[in-house]
Structure formats: structure tokens, C-alpha cells
């Protein structure tokens, strides 16, 4: 989520990017469904995979980095240290110990996305050195 409208909390305008528009749509649909009596719970998790390392961008990143294991149908790391664990089962990928945060409104969602964005790994690439 980039640009001047990232901090926008509700509504969209002609300069809004795709993520603010998507968030606006999701919350308008939640309101519509709640009027119909449907209970909706929204949660957010942010996972980075960078250089074969998993990072929970909303959790305690100092203890949640793990190396990926490329073999199928296996657990990539042990659960004993509170690290992220990838499990492959029944054609599904499950990541244990990933932080999920309940979302109540636009502002909270954007705040968490900003937190995750700041926690992302950044490094120069060969393109930067040209």
C-alpha cells in the first residue's frame, strides 16, 4: 500500500489505489451482510517469505524467523520455540504460530498494514547497483 491515500481511513476518491478501494469494498460488504443478519469476522495476518525465510510481520519478528523446507508433506521447523511452522496436509498449507489480528475498522486495518510494511525485509538488489 503506497501513495498519499494510504492513511485514508474511509471512502475512496479518484486518486485512491487498489488496496484502499478493496478495503472500502470489503467494509461496505460487511455492513451490507450485517444488515441481513450475517455475522462477519475479519482478521489479518502478514507473512513475508524472503530468501527462504519466513517472517511474521505482525508478530515478534525477533523470534519468528525460520528457514523454509522445500520437501513436500513435511513440517519445516519445530514448534517448541514458538517459531512459524509450515505444514502441508490434504493439499493445504497451514502456518502455525502466525499472528492473526481481529479487524474492527478501516483505521485499524491500515495501521496494521503500515506496521507490517515497516517490518518487511529490504535489501539492495543487483538493479540498485547499476
Secondary structure, DSSP 8 states (H G I E B T S, - for coil): --STTTT--S---TT--HHHHHHHHHHHHHHHHHHTT----EEE--EEEETTEEEETTS-TTT--EE---SSSSBSS-STTS--EEEEETTEEEEET---EEE-SHHHHHHHHHHHHHHS-----TTTT-
